[in-house]
Amino acid sequence: MDITNTIAIYGRSGHGKVLADIARAKGFKKILWIDDDPKKEALSFLEFYEFYHEVPVLLGIGDNSTRQKLYQSLKSKGFSLPCIVHPSATVSESVELMDATVVMPHVVINADTTIGIGCIINSSAVIEHDCRIKDFVHISVNASLAGNVEVSRFSHIGINATIIQGICIGENVKLGAGAVVINNLESNVTAVGVPAKALP
């Protein structure tokens, strides 16, 4: 079966629709949808596994922990889970992008930044030099990270949030929309406001 210029998206969701647009912009001609919800027009995983095992898979799952579990499951079965970058994004040659990460339209990622496995770098986000974004992080639309920021695993940086230089964000942090972070945030907190403060 000819699978040239074919890619699969696991999760027929809103996030999956954006991935489909990126895949088309990258030259993929055929998109296969995988979803375990029988109400959606998609292949079940078993159908996909039987007929299209050689097709690379993008993860159309917005939730960080669910995306991580799906990544581990597919990786253990031998699937290719590539990173994909929209052609309009500006990514320095010295940036390291890991498997299953997506970089959306008009993103800027500057020099010597590392982006971990399974991250979502959403539309028009700016990540400055020497940042360290760990696995399964979501950087939302228009978020801005100054230089030398570290964001630990499973954290979600909200729309239009700003993080000043040198800040460390712990694991599984939820940072609210429009928040401005001027101090480090410990793991497992929700922080909002200007300046951002952890909710009790």
C-alpha positions as CSV (number, residue, x, y, z in Angstrom):
1,M,0.0,0.0,0.0
2,D,1.4,3.4,-1.1
3,I,1.8,5.6,2.0
4,T,3.9,8.3,0.3
5,N,3.0,11.8,1.6
6,T,0.7,10.3,4.2
7,I,0.5,11.1,7.9
8,A,-1.9,10.1,10.6
9,I,-3.4,12.2,13.4
10,Y,-4.5,10.5,16.6
11,G,-7.5,12.5,18.0
12,R,-10.0,14.1,15.7
13,S,-10.3,17.2,17.9
14,G,-9.8,21.0,17.6
15,H,-6.1,20.5,18.2
16,G,-6.1,17.7,15.5
17,K,-7.6,20.1,13.0
18,V,-4.7,22.5,13.5
19,L,-2.2,19.7,13.1
20,A,-3.9,18.7,9.8
21,D,-3.4,22.3,8.5
22,I,0.3,22.1,9.5
23,A,0.7,18.7,7.8
24,R,-0.9,20.1,4.6
25,A,1.4,23.1,4.7
26,K,4.4,20.7,5.0
27,G,3.3,18.9,1.9
28,F,1.4,15.9,3.2
29,K,-1.3,15.0,0.7
30,K,-3.2,12.4,2.6
31,I,-4.3,12.5,6.3
32,L,-5.6,9.5,8.2
33,W,-7.6,10.2,11.3
34,I,-7.5,7.8,14.3
35,D,-10.0,8.2,17.1
36,D,-11.4,5.7,19.6
37,D,-14.8,7.5,19.6
38,P,-17.0,5.5,17.2
39,K,-19.1,8.6,16.5
40,K,-16.2,10.3,14.8
41,E,-15.3,9.7,11.2
42,A,-12.0,8.0,11.9
43,L,-10.2,4.7,11.9
44,S,-10.1,2.8,15.2
45,F,-6.6,2.2,16.5
46,L,-6.9,-1.5,15.7
47,E,-7.8,-0.7,12.1
48,F,-4.9,1.7,11.8
49,Y,-2.5,-0.7,13.3
50,E,-3.5,-3.5,11.0
51,F,-3.3,-1.5,7.7
52,Y,-1.0,1.6,8.2
53,H,1.6,0.6,10.8
54,E,4.3,2.4,8.8
55,V,2.6,5.8,8.7
56,P,4.0,8.4,11.0
57,V,1.6,9.7,13.7
58,L,0.9,13.2,15.1
59,L,-0.7,13.4,18.5
60,G,-3.9,15.5,18.3
61,I,-4.5,15.5,22.1
62,G,-4.4,18.7,24.0
63,D,-4.2,17.4,27.5
64,N,-0.6,17.0,28.6
65,S,-0.8,13.8,30.6
66,T,-3.1,12.0,28.1
67,R,-0.7,12.9,25.3
68,Q,2.2,11.5,27.3
69,K,0.3,8.2,27.9
70,L,-0.6,7.9,24.2
71,Y,3.0,8.7,23.2
72,Q,4.4,5.9,25.4
73,S,1.8,3.5,24.1
74,L,2.5,4.2,20.4
75,K,6.3,4.4,20.9
76,S,6.2,0.9,22.6
77,K,4.5,-0.4,19.5
78,G,7.1,0.9,17.1
79,F,5.3,3.9,15.7
80,S,7.2,7.0,14.3
81,L,6.0,10.1,16.2
82,P,7.8,13.0,14.4
83,C,8.1,16.6,15.4
84,I,6.3,19.0,13.0
85,V,7.0,22.7,12.5
86,H,4.7,25.1,10.5
87,P,6.6,26.7,7.7
88,S,5.8,30.2,9.1
89,A,7.6,29.5,12.4
90,T,11.0,31.0,13.0
91,V,13.2,28.4,14.7
92,S,16.9,29.0,15.3
93,E,19.3,26.4,13.8
94,S,20.6,25.8,17.3
95,V,17.2,24.9,18.7
96,E,16.7,21.2,19.7
97,L,13.2,19.8,19.0
98,M,12.3,16.4,20.3
99,D,9.8,13.7,19.0
100,A,6.1,14.4,18.9
101,T,6.4,18.1,19.4
102,V,4.3,20.5,17.3
103,V,5.4,24.1,16.5
104,M,2.4,26.1,15.2
105,P,2.1,29.1,12.9
106,H,4.2,32.3,13.6
107,V,6.0,30.9,16.6
108,V,9.5,32.2,17.3
109,I,12.1,30.0,19.1
110,N,15.5,31.6,19.5
111,A,19.0,30.3,19.9
112,D,20.1,27.3,22.1
113,T,16.6,26.5,23.4
114,T,15.6,22.9,23.9
115,I,12.0,21.7,23.5
116,G,11.2,18.3,25.0
117,I,9.1,15.4,23.8
118,G,5.4,15.8,23.0
119,C,5.2,19.6,23.5
120,I,2.7,22.0,22.0
121,I,4.1,25.4,21.1
122,N,1.0,27.2,20.1
123,S,0.4,29.9,17.5
124,S,2.5,33.1,17.8
125,A,4.3,32.1,21.1
126,V,7.8,33.5,21.6
127,I,10.4,31.4,23.4
128,E,13.7,33.3,23.7
129,H,17.3,32.1,23.9
130,D,18.5,29.3,26.2
131,C,15.1,28.2,27.4
132,R,14.5,24.7,28.5
133,I,11.0,23.4,27.9
134,K,10.7,19.9,29.3
135,D,8.5,17.0,28.1
136,F,4.7,17.3,27.5
137,V,4.4,21.0,28.1
138,H,1.9,23.3,26.4
139,I,2.9,26.9,25.7
140,S,-0.3,28.6,24.7
141,V,-1.1,31.2,22.0
142,N,0.9,34.5,22.3
143,A,2.7,33.4,25.4
144,S,6.2,35.0,25.8
145,L,9.1,33.5,27.6
146,A,12.2,35.6,28.1
147,G,15.7,34.1,28.0
148,N,16.9,31.3,30.3
149,V,13.4,30.2,31.4
150,E,12.8,26.6,32.4
151,V,9.4,25.0,32.2
152,S,9.1,21.5,33.8
153,R,7.0,18.6,32.6
154,F,3.3,18.7,32.1
155,S,3.0,22.4,32.8
156,H,0.5,24.6,30.8
157,I,1.4,28.2,30.1
158,G,-1.8,30.1,29.4
159,I,-2.7,32.4,26.6
160,N,-0.8,35.8,26.6
161,A,1.2,34.8,29.7
162,T,4.6,36.4,30.2
163,I,7.6,34.9,32.0
164,I,10.6,37.1,32.7
165,Q,14.2,35.9,32.2
166,G,15.7,33.2,34.4
167,I,12.5,31.9,35.9
168,C,11.9,28.2,36.7
169,I,8.4,26.8,36.5
170,G,7.8,23.5,38.3
171,E,6.1,20.4,37.1
172,N,2.3,20.3,36.4
173,V,1.9,24.1,36.8
174,K,-1.2,25.7,35.4
175,L,-0.4,29.4,34.6
176,G,-3.5,31.5,33.9
177,A,-4.2,33.6,30.8
178,G,-2.4,37.0,30.9
179,A,-0.3,36.1,34.0
180,V,3.1,37.7,34.4
181,V,5.6,35.5,36.2
182,I,8.4,37.4,38.1
183,N,9.2,34.7,40.7
184,N,9.8,30.9,40.4
185,L,6.7,28.7,40.7
186,E,6.8,25.4,42.6
187,S,5.3,22.2,41.1
188,N,1.6,21.4,41.2
189,V,0.2,24.9,41.6
190,T,-2.2,27.1,39.6
191,A,-1.0,30.7,39.3
192,V,-2.8,33.7,38.0
193,G,-2.5,37.5,38.0
194,V,0.0,40.3,37.6
195,P,2.3,39.5,39.1
196,A,1.4,35.8,39.1
197,K,0.6,34.2,42.5
198,A,-0.2,30.6,43.3
199,L,-3.8,30.1,44.3
200,P,-4.4,28.7,47.8
